[in-house]
Amino acid sequence: MMEDQELSAEIYQLIAAGRKIAAIKLIRAETGLGLAEAKHLAEAIAGHGDSDTPPPPALKEEGGAGGILAIVVAVLLAYVVYVFFLGD
């Protein structure tokens, strides 16, 4: 869905103010993450609150090139099986 991305300062402000639910909603809106992932990210940010600089979020893209590569390999394998076993 996405690679590393900066989160807005508003998310950090909401978490610092104790408004975790509002921060989770904003994380979901900015990143497209699901509820559980956004909650874990908000909790990770809140746990890192003793620093002056916000932590860099580690957001991973699901699927990505690895998923595409797996599909290409599967299609090639199916073609090889077809040509050798079912082809004339």
C-alpha positions as CSV (number, residue, x, y, z in Angstrom):
1,M,0.0,0.0,0.0
2,M,2.8,2.4,0.9
3,E,6.5,2.6,1.7
4,D,8.1,4.8,4.4
5,Q,6.1,7.9,4.9
6,E,6.3,11.0,7.1
7,L,3.4,11.4,9.4
8,S,2.0,14.9,10.0
9,A,3.0,16.8,13.1
10,E,-0.7,16.8,14.1
11,I,-0.5,13.1,14.9
12,Y,2.3,13.6,17.3
13,Q,0.5,16.5,18.9
14,L,-2.7,14.5,19.4
15,I,-0.7,11.6,21.0
16,A,1.2,14.1,23.2
17,A,-2.2,15.6,24.3
18,G,-3.5,12.1,25.2
19,R,-6.0,12.0,22.3
20,K,-4.9,8.6,21.0
21,I,-8.3,7.8,19.3
22,A,-8.1,11.0,17.2
23,A,-4.5,10.3,16.4
24,I,-5.4,6.7,15.2
25,K,-8.2,8.1,13.0
26,L,-5.7,10.6,11.4
27,I,-3.1,7.9,11.0
28,R,-5.6,5.7,9.1
29,A,-6.7,8.7,7.0
30,E,-3.1,9.6,6.1
31,T,-1.7,6.1,5.6
32,G,-4.5,3.8,4.6
33,L,-3.5,1.4,7.4
34,G,-6.1,-0.8,9.1
35,L,-7.3,-0.1,12.6
36,A,-4.9,-2.6,14.4
37,E,-1.9,-1.4,12.5
38,A,-2.7,2.3,13.1
39,K,-3.3,1.5,16.8
40,H,0.1,-0.2,17.1
41,L,1.8,2.7,15.3
42,A,0.1,5.2,17.7
43,E,1.2,3.1,20.7
44,A,4.8,2.9,19.4
45,I,4.8,6.7,19.0
46,A,3.4,7.2,22.4
47,G,6.0,4.9,23.9
48,H,8.7,7.0,22.3
49,G,7.3,10.2,23.8
50,D,10.4,11.0,25.9
51,S,12.4,12.3,22.9
52,D,12.2,15.8,21.4
53,T,12.1,14.4,17.8
54,P,9.4,12.1,16.6
55,P,10.5,8.6,15.7
56,P,10.6,7.6,12.1
57,P,7.6,5.4,11.4
58,A,8.4,2.0,9.9
59,L,5.5,1.4,7.6
60,K,5.8,-1.4,5.1
61,E,4.1,-1.8,1.8
62,E,2.2,-5.1,1.7
63,G,2.8,-7.2,-1.3
64,G,5.0,-5.0,-3.4
65,A,7.6,-6.4,-5.8
66,G,7.8,-9.7,-3.9
67,G,4.1,-10.4,-4.6
68,I,4.5,-9.5,-8.3
69,L,7.6,-11.7,-8.6
70,A,5.7,-14.6,-7.1
71,I,2.9,-14.2,-9.6
72,V,5.3,-14.0,-12.5
73,V,7.1,-17.1,-11.4
74,A,3.8,-19.0,-11.0
75,V,2.7,-18.0,-14.5
76,L,6.0,-19.1,-16.0
77,L,5.8,-22.4,-14.2
78,A,2.2,-23.0,-15.4
79,Y,3.4,-22.2,-19.0
80,V,6.3,-24.6,-18.7
81,V,4.0,-27.4,-17.4
82,Y,1.5,-26.7,-20.2
83,V,4.2,-26.8,-23.0
84,F,5.9,-29.9,-21.8
85,F,2.9,-32.0,-20.6
86,L,-0.1,-30.8,-22.6
87,G,1.4,-29.2,-25.7
88,D,1.4,-31.0,-29.1
